[in-house]
Every structure is written in C-alpha cells, then in structure tokens.
Amino acid sequence: MEKAFRAALSDMARPLASASLAVYTTLTLAIAGVVLAYYTFRTSRHIAWPVYATLYLALVVCFAPVPLLLVDISSAKSLEPSSDEQSICHPGLVWAWQAVFWTIQVFTWVGLPVAQSFMELSGHFKVTSRLAAAVVQNLRLYLALAVVCGSFLIWLCFEKGVHSLPAVIYIASSCSNAFGLFLTALLMAYGLVAL
C-alpha cells in the first residue's frame, strides 16, 4: 500500500514540478524586469538596448537560483528515493540549473572582462576596432594564464609524481578554491576600508 502511495505521489510530483518551475520562472522574469525598470527609470532613454538586455539577463541569472532551489528541493523530497539518478532529477530542473551555471560562466569569463576592456580602451575610434582590441587583450591574458597553469601542472606531474587525472583535478580544484578565498579576503578588506 505504501509503495503504491509513493508511486502515485511520484507521478503527481513531475507535473507539479513543471508547473511550479514555470510559475517561478515567470515570477523571476517579472521581478527582474521590475527591478531593472525601477533602477533605470530616469535613464532608460539613454541606455542602448544591448546594455539593457545584458542588465536584464544578469538580473534574471542573479534571481533565478533562489526559486529554482526551492523547486528542486520540493521535487526531490516528493519523489521516491531510488538508485537511478535520472528518476530523482526532473529534466526541466537539470536544464534550468545548467542554463544558470553556463550563463554565469560566460558572463564571468567572457562578458565582463571584454566589456571592461572595451570601456578602458580609448585609442580606437570605431566600435568594432575597440571590441576587437578588447577581445585580443583578454585572449592574451587567458593565454598567459593557461601557460602559467599548464607549466604548474606539468611541473606537478613530473616533479612531484602526480600521474593520475583525479589527483590533478583535486589539486587544481584546491588551488582554485585557495585563490578564490585569498581574493575574497583581499577584496573584502578593500571594501571595508573603502566604506
């Protein structure tokens, strides 16, 4: 009896997860639009539409994880636990999490650095040449970063005897976390002094 009840509850949970995901997505889009309209009310005529669209997408990506997490947790709690990973994950939730993750990655590693370089370059008179120079400047930075990180990994493999891929991934992840914590501590101290 209990298994039949859990199976019925699991069958009902999938459409409910889809409906709540649709409602939360609509609310997230609306809230991002209201926030953007509130903060750009006086200057909206002077903002170019690509900047406006980028700001809107950034706000949506910032607001999306909160309701998405609620839908994900409620969907996982209502389903029957099993060893099959796909039965736990709703396909729409997987897609939504991947969309949020990859949008943040593209903004972080491509969008923001190129936009920052684009605004700092003042020696170019055409927009296309400024954009090309910004992309080239960021490609040089990423190439230098890849050379330094690649050299470190090669040194690690040959000098320290790390030969398995999981160990290299573990060390690279640890270095990335240490760098993030160091940068956070550094910028937090700057922010406290700037106040």
Phi and psi in degrees as GROMACS dihedral restraints (atoms count N, CA, C in turn):
[ dihedral_restraints ]
;  ai    aj    ak    al  type     phi  dphi    fc
    3     4     5     6     1   -66.8    20    10
    4     5     6     7     1   -37.8    20    10
    6     7     8     9     1   -64.7    20    10
    7     8     9    10     1   -39.9    20    10
    9    10    11    12     1   -64.7    20    10
   10    11    12    13     1   -39.2    20    10
   12    13    14    15     1   -65.2    20    10
   13    14    15    16     1   -44.2    20    10
   15    16    17    18     1   -64.0    20    10
   16    17    18    19     1   -39.0    20    10
   18    19    20    21     1   -65.0    20    10
   19    20    21    22     1   -41.3    20    10
   21    22    23    24     1   -65.5    20    10
   22    23    24    25     1   -40.8    20    10
   24    25    26    27     1   -64.6    20    10
   25    26    27    28     1   -38.6    20    10
   27    28    29    30     1   -65.6    20    10
   28    29    30    31     1   -39.3    20    10
   30    31    32    33     1   -67.0    20    10
   31    32    33    34     1   -33.5    20    10
   33    34    35    36     1   -76.8    20    10
   34    35    36    37     1   -25.3    20    10
   36    37    38    39     1   -70.9    20    10
   37    38    39    40     1   -33.0    20    10
   39    40    41    42     1   -63.5    20    10
   40    41    42    43     1   -49.7    20    10
   42    43    44    45     1   -64.9    20    10
   43    44    45    46     1   -34.1    20    10
   45    46    47    48     1   -65.8    20    10
   46    47    48    49     1   -39.0    20    10
   48    49    50    51     1   -64.4    20    10
   49    50    51    52     1   -40.2    20    10
   51    52    53    54     1   -64.8    20    10
   52    53    54    55     1   -42.9    20    10
   54    55    56    57     1   -66.7    20    10
   55    56    57    58     1   -45.0    20    10
   57    58    59    60     1   -67.9    20    10
   58    59    60    61     1   -33.4    20    10
   60    61    62    63     1   -64.5    20    10
   61    62    63    64     1   -40.3    20    10
   63    64    65    66     1   -66.5    20    10
   64    65    66    67     1   -41.7    20    10
   66    67    68    69     1   -65.3    20    10
   67    68    69    70     1   -46.4    20    10
   69    70    71    72     1   -66.7    20    10
   70    71    72    73     1   -35.5    20    10
   72    73    74    75     1   -64.9    20    10
   73    74    75    76     1   -43.7    20    10
   75    76    77    78     1   -62.7    20    10
   76    77    78    79     1   -43.4    20    10
   78    79    80    81     1   -64.6    20    10
   79    80    81    82     1   -39.4    20    10
   81    82    83    84     1   -63.9    20    10
   82    83    84    85     1   -43.3    20    10
   84    85    86    87     1   -63.2    20    10
   85    86    87    88     1   -40.4    20    10
   87    88    89    90     1   -68.9    20    10
   88    89    90    91     1   -43.4    20    10
   90    91    92    93     1   -64.4    20    10
   91    92    93    94     1   -41.3    20    10
   93    94    95    96     1   -62.7    20    10
   94    95    96    97     1   -39.9    20    10
   96    97    98    99     1   -64.7    20    10
   97    98    99   100     1   -40.7    20    10
   99   100   101   102     1   -66.4    20    10
  100   101   102   103     1   -43.9    20    10
  102   103   104   105     1   -63.2    20    10
  103   104   105   106     1   -44.0    20    10
  105   106   107   108     1   -64.0    20    10
  106   107   108   109     1   -42.3    20    10
  108   109   110   111     1   -65.2    20    10
  109   110   111   112     1   -37.3    20    10
  111   112   113   114     1   -65.1    20    10
  112   113   114   115     1   -44.5    20    10
  114   115   116   117     1   -84.2    20    10
  115   116   117   118     1   -14.2    20    10
  117   118   119   120     1  -117.5    20    10
  118   119   120   121     1    22.6    20    10
  120   121   122   123     1   -60.8    20    10
  121   122   123   124     1   -47.2    20    10
  123   124   125   126     1   -80.0    20    10
  124   125   126   127     1   -25.7    20    10
  126   127   128   129     1  -110.5    20    10
  127   128   129   130     1    11.1    20    10
  129   130   131   132     1   -64.9    20    10
  130   131   132   133     1   -26.8    20    10
  132   133   134   135     1   -73.4    20    10
  133   134   135   136     1   -21.8    20    10
  135   136   137   138     1   -97.2    20    10
  136   137   138   139     1    -2.0    20    10
  138   139   140   141     1   -96.1    20    10
  139   140   141   142     1   128.7    20    10
  141   142   143   144     1   -68.4    20    10
  142   143   144   145     1   150.1    20    10
  144   145   146   147     1   -64.7    20    10
  145   146   147   148     1   -32.5    20    10
  147   148   149   150     1   -64.3    20    10
  148   149   150   151     1   -36.4    20    10
  150   151   152   153     1   -67.9    20    10
  151   152   153   154     1   -41.9    20    10
  153   154   155   156     1   -62.3    20    10
  154   155   156   157     1   -44.1    20    10
  156   157   158   159     1   -65.9    20    10
  157   158   159   160     1   -39.0    20    10
  159   160   161   162     1   -66.1    20    10
  160   161   162   163     1   -41.8    20    10
  162   163   164   165     1   -62.0    20    10
  163   164   165   166     1   -41.8    20    10
  165   166   167   168     1   -63.6    20    10
  166   167   168   169     1   -45.7    20    10
  168   169   170   171     1   -64.3    20    10
  169   170   171   172     1   -38.4    20    10
  171   172   173   174     1   -64.5    20    10
  172   173   174   175     1   -41.1    20    10
  174   175   176   177     1   -66.1    20    10
  175   176   177   178     1   -40.4    20    10
  177   178   179   180     1   -61.6    20    10
  178   179   180   181     1   -43.8    20    10
  180   181   182   183     1   -67.1    20    10
  181   182   183   184     1   -33.4    20    10
  183   184   185   186     1   -70.3    20    10
  184   185   186   187     1   -38.5    20    10
  186   187   188   189     1   -84.4    20    10
  187   188   189   190     1   -21.6    20    10
  189   190   191   192     1   -64.9    20    10
  190   191   192   193     1   -38.1    20    10
  192   193   194   195     1   -63.5    20    10
  193   194   195   196     1   -29.1    20    10
  195   196   197   198     1   -66.0    20    10
  196   197   198   199     1   -57.5    20    10
  198   199   200   201     1   -68.9    20    10
  199   200   201   202     1   -29.5    20    10
  201   202   203   204     1   -63.9    20    10
  202   203   204   205     1   -39.0    20    10
  204   205   206   207     1   -64.9    20    10
  205   206   207   208     1   -40.1    20    10
  207   208   209   210     1   -62.8    20    10
  208   209   210   211     1   -44.0    20    10
  210   211   212   213     1   -65.9    20    10
  211   212   213   214     1   -40.0    20    10
  213   214   215   216     1   -63.9    20    10
  214   215   216   217     1   -45.0    20    10
  216   217   218   219     1   -66.3    20    10
  217   218   219   220     1   -44.4    20    10
  219   220   221   222     1   -66.7    20    10
  220   221   222   223     1   -34.5    20    10
  222   223   224   225     1   -68.8    20    10
  223   224   225   226     1   -40.8    20    10
  225   226   227   228     1   -69.5    20    10
  226   227   228   229     1   -35.1    20    10
  228   229   230   231     1   -72.8    20    10
  229   230   231   232     1   -27.6    20    10
  231   232   233   234     1   -86.3    20    10
  232   233   234   235     1   -13.9    20    10
  234   235   236   237     1   -89.5    20    10
  235   236   237   238     1   156.1    20    10
  237   238   239   240     1   -75.7    20    10
  238   239   240   241     1   130.2    20    10
  240   241   242   243     1   -68.7    20    10
  241   242   243   244     1   136.5    20    10
  243   244   245   246     1  -150.0    20    10
  244   245   246   247     1   174.2    20    10
  246   247   248   249     1   -80.8    20    10
  247   248   249   250     1   -17.9    20    10
  249   250   251   252     1   -79.2    20    10
  250   251   252   253     1   117.9    20    10
  252   253   254   255     1   -68.2    20    10
  253   254   255   256     1   -32.7    20    10
  255   256   257   258     1   -69.8    20    10
  256   257   258   259     1   -26.2    20    10
  258   259   260   261     1   -72.8    20    10
  259   260   261   262     1   -22.0    20    10
  261   262   263   264     1   -82.5    20    10
  262   263   264   265     1   -39.1    20    10
  264   265   266   267     1   -87.8    20    10
  265   266   267   268     1   128.0    20    10
  267   268   269   270     1   -78.5    20    10
  268   269   270   271     1   133.5    20    10
  270   271   272   273     1   -60.0    20    10
  271   272   273   274     1   -34.0    20    10
  273   274   275   276     1   -67.3    20    10
  274   275   276   277     1   -35.3    20    10
  276   277   278   279     1   -68.8    20    10
  277   278   279   280     1   -40.7    20    10
  279   280   281   282     1   -61.6    20    10
  280   281   282   283     1   -44.2    20    10
  282   283   284   285     1   -63.8    20    10
  283   284   285   286     1   -41.6    20    10
  285   286   287   288     1   -65.5    20    10
  286   287   288   289     1   -43.7    20    10
  288   289   290   291     1   -63.0    20    10
  289   290   291   292     1   -41.0    20    10
  291   292   293   294     1   -66.9    20    10
  292   293   294   295     1   -38.0    20    10
  294   295   296   297     1   -64.0    20    10
  295   296   297   298     1   -43.4    20    10
  297   298   299   300     1   -64.5    20    10
  298   299   300   301     1   -46.4    20    10
  300   301   302   303     1   -61.2    20    10
  301   302   303   304     1   -49.2    20    10
  303   304   305   306     1   -72.8    20    10
  304   305   306   307     1   -29.7    20    10
  306   307   308   309     1   -66.2    20    10
  307   308   309   310     1   -42.5    20    10
  309   310   311   312     1   -63.9    20    10
  310   311   312   313     1   -40.8    20    10
  312   313   314   315     1   -62.6    20    10
  313   314   315   316     1   -44.8    20    10
  315   316   317   318     1   -66.0    20    10
  316   317   318   319     1   -41.9    20    10
  318   319   320   321     1   -62.1    20    10
  319   320   321   322     1   -42.2    20    10
  321   322   323   324     1   -70.2    20    10
  322   323   324   325     1   -44.2    20    10
  324   325   326   327     1   -97.4    20    10
  325   326   327   328     1   -17.1    20    10
  327   328   329   330     1  -122.9    20    10
  328   329   330   331     1   -55.4    20    10
  330   331   332   333     1   -62.7    20    10
  331   332   333   334     1   -55.1    20    10
  333   334   335   336     1   -66.2    20    10
  334   335   336   337     1   -46.8    20    10
  336   337   338   339     1   -63.4    20    10
  337   338   339   340     1   -38.5    20    10
  339   340   341   342     1   -67.9    20    10
  340   341   342   343     1   -41.2    20    10
  342   343   344   345     1   -64.9    20    10
  343   344   345   346     1   -39.5    20    10
  345   346   347   348     1   -66.1    20    10
  346   347   348   349     1   -43.9    20    10
  348   349   350   351     1   -65.5    20    10
  349   350   351   352     1   -37.0    20    10
  351   352   353   354     1   -61.0    20    10
  352   353   354   355     1   -41.2    20    10
  354   355   356   357     1   -74.5    20    10
  355   356   357   358     1   -27.8    20    10
  357   358   359   360     1   -82.9    20    10
  358   359   360   361     1   -22.2    20    10
  360   361   362   363     1   -80.9    20    10
  361   362   363   364     1   117.8    20    10
  363   364   365   366     1  -117.0    20    10
  364   365   366   367     1    -0.9    20    10
  366   367   368   369     1   -87.7    20    10
  367   368   369   370     1    -0.7    20    10
  369   370   371   372     1  -107.6    20    10
  370   371   372   373     1   139.2    20    10
  372   373   374   375     1   -96.4    20    10
  373   374   375   376     1   -22.5    20    10
  375   376   377   378     1  -102.2    20    10
  376   377   378   379     1   147.9    20    10
  378   379   380   381     1   -64.7    20    10
  379   380   381   382     1   -40.0    20    10
  381   382   383   384     1   -65.8    20    10
  382   383   384   385     1   -38.3    20    10
  384   385   386   387     1   -71.3    20    10
  385   386   387   388     1   -35.0    20    10
  387   388   389   390     1   -64.9    20    10
  388   389   390   391     1   -42.4    20    10
  390   391   392   393     1   -65.2    20    10
  391   392   393   394     1   -42.8    20    10
  393   394   395   396     1   -63.8    20    10
  394   395   396   397     1   -40.9    20    10
  396   397   398   399     1   -66.3    20    10
  397   398   399   400     1   -36.7    20    10
  399   400   401   402     1   -65.8    20    10
  400   401   402   403     1   -42.1    20    10
  402   403   404   405     1   -64.8    20    10
  403   404   405   406     1   -43.8    20    10
  405   406   407   408     1   -63.1    20    10
  406   407   408   409     1   -41.7    20    10
  408   409   410   411     1   -61.4    20    10
  409   410   411   412     1   -41.7    20    10
  411   412   413   414     1   -71.7    20    10
  412   413   414   415     1   -35.2    20    10
  414   415   416   417     1   -63.5    20    10
  415   416   417   418     1   -38.0    20    10
  417   418   419   420     1   -63.0    20    10
  418   419   420   421     1   -43.1    20    10
  420   421   422   423     1   -62.0    20    10
  421   422   423   424     1   -46.0    20    10
  423   424   425   426     1   -68.6    20    10
  424   425   426   427     1   -32.8    20    10
  426   427   428   429     1   -66.1    20    10
  427   428   429   430     1   -43.6    20    10
  429   430   431   432     1   -63.2    20    10
  430   431   432   433     1   -41.0    20    10
  432   433   434   435     1   -63.9    20    10
  433   434   435   436     1   -40.4    20    10
  435   436   437   438     1   -66.2    20    10
  436   437   438   439     1   -38.3    20    10
  438   439   440   441     1   -64.9    20    10
  439   440   441   442     1   -44.8    20    10
  441   442   443   444     1   -64.7    20    10
  442   443   444   445     1   -47.5    20    10
  444   445   446   447     1   -66.8    20    10
  445   446   447   448     1   -40.2    20    10
  447   448   449   450     1   -63.9    20    10
  448   449   450   451     1   -41.0    20    10
  450   451   452   453     1   -62.9    20    10
  451   452   453   454     1   -40.9    20    10
  453   454   455   456     1   -63.6    20    10
  454   455   456   457     1   -42.9    20    10
  456   457   458   459     1   -67.4    20    10
  457   458   459   460     1   -38.7    20    10
  459   460   461   462     1   -64.5    20    10
  460   461   462   463     1   -43.7    20    10
  462   463   464   465     1   -61.0    20    10
  463   464   465   466     1   -40.9    20    10
  465   466   467   468     1   -64.0    20    10
  466   467   468   469     1   -41.0    20    10
  468   469   470   471     1   -69.2    20    10
  469   470   471   472     1   -41.7    20    10
  471   472   473   474     1   -86.1    20    10
  472   473   474   475     1   -39.4    20    10
  474   475   476   477     1   -82.8    20    10
  475   476   477   478     1   -41.8    20    10
  477   478   479   480     1   -97.3    20    10
  478   479   480   481     1    -5.0    20    10
  480   481   482   483     1    76.8    20    10
  481   482   483   484     1    25.0    20    10
  483   484   485   486     1   -86.8    20    10
  484   485   486   487     1   111.7    20    10
  486   487   488   489     1  -119.4    20    10
  487   488   489   490     1    -5.7    20    10
  489   490   491   492     1  -100.0    20    10
  490   491   492   493     1   144.1    20    10
  492   493   494   495     1   -63.4    20    10
  493   494   495   496     1   -41.2    20    10
  495   496   497   498     1   -61.6    20    10
  496   497   498   499     1   -34.4    20    10
  498   499   500   501     1   -68.6    20    10
  499   500   501   502     1   -39.7    20    10
  501   502   503   504     1   -65.5    20    10
  502   503   504   505     1   -41.8    20    10
  504   505   506   507     1   -64.8    20    10
  505   506   507   508     1   -40.0    20    10
  507   508   509   510     1   -62.7    20    10
  508   509   510   511     1   -44.1    20    10
  510   511   512   513     1   -67.9    20    10
  511   512   513   514     1   -42.0    20    10
  513   514   515   516     1   -63.8    20    10
  514   515   516   517     1   -39.6    20    10
  516   517   518   519     1   -65.9    20    10
  517   518   519   520     1   -40.3    20    10
  519   520   521   522     1   -64.2    20    10
  520   521   522   523     1   -42.5    20    10
  522   523   524   525     1   -64.4    20    10
  523   524   525   526     1   -39.1    20    10
  525   526   527   528     1   -64.3    20    10
  526   527   528   529     1   -43.7    20    10
  528   529   530   531     1   -65.3    20    10
  529   530   531   532     1   -41.0    20    10
  531   532   533   534     1   -63.4    20    10
  532   533   534   535     1   -41.7    20    10
  534   535   536   537     1   -63.7    20    10
  535   536   537   538     1   -42.1    20    10
  537   538   539   540     1   -63.0    20    10
  538   539   540   541     1   -42.4    20    10
  540   541   542   543     1   -66.1    20    10
  541   542   543   544     1   -41.0    20    10
  543   544   545   546     1   -62.3    20    10
  544   545   546   547     1   -45.2    20    10
  546   547   548   549     1   -65.2    20    10
  547   548   549   550     1   -39.3    20    10
  549   550   551   552     1   -62.8    20    10
  550   551   552   553     1   -45.2    20    10
  552   553   554   555     1   -63.7    20    10
  553   554   555   556     1   -39.8    20    10
  555   556   557   558     1   -65.7    20    10
  556   557   558   559     1   -47.4    20    10
  558   559   560   561     1   -71.7    20    10
  559   560   561   562     1   -31.4    20    10
  561   562   563   564     1   -66.4    20    10
  562   563   564   565     1   -40.7    20    10
  564   565   566   567     1   -64.0    20    10
  565   566   567   568     1   -39.7    20    10
  567   568   569   570     1   -63.7    20    10
  568   569   570   571     1   -41.3    20    10
  570   571   572   573     1   -65.9    20    10
  571   572   573   574     1   -37.4    20    10
  573   574   575   576     1   -68.4    20    10
  574   575   576   577     1   -37.5    20    10
  576   577   578   579     1   -72.0    20    10
  577   578   579   580     1   -35.0    20    10
  579   580   581   582     1   -69.3    20    10
  580   581   582   583     1   -21.9    20    10
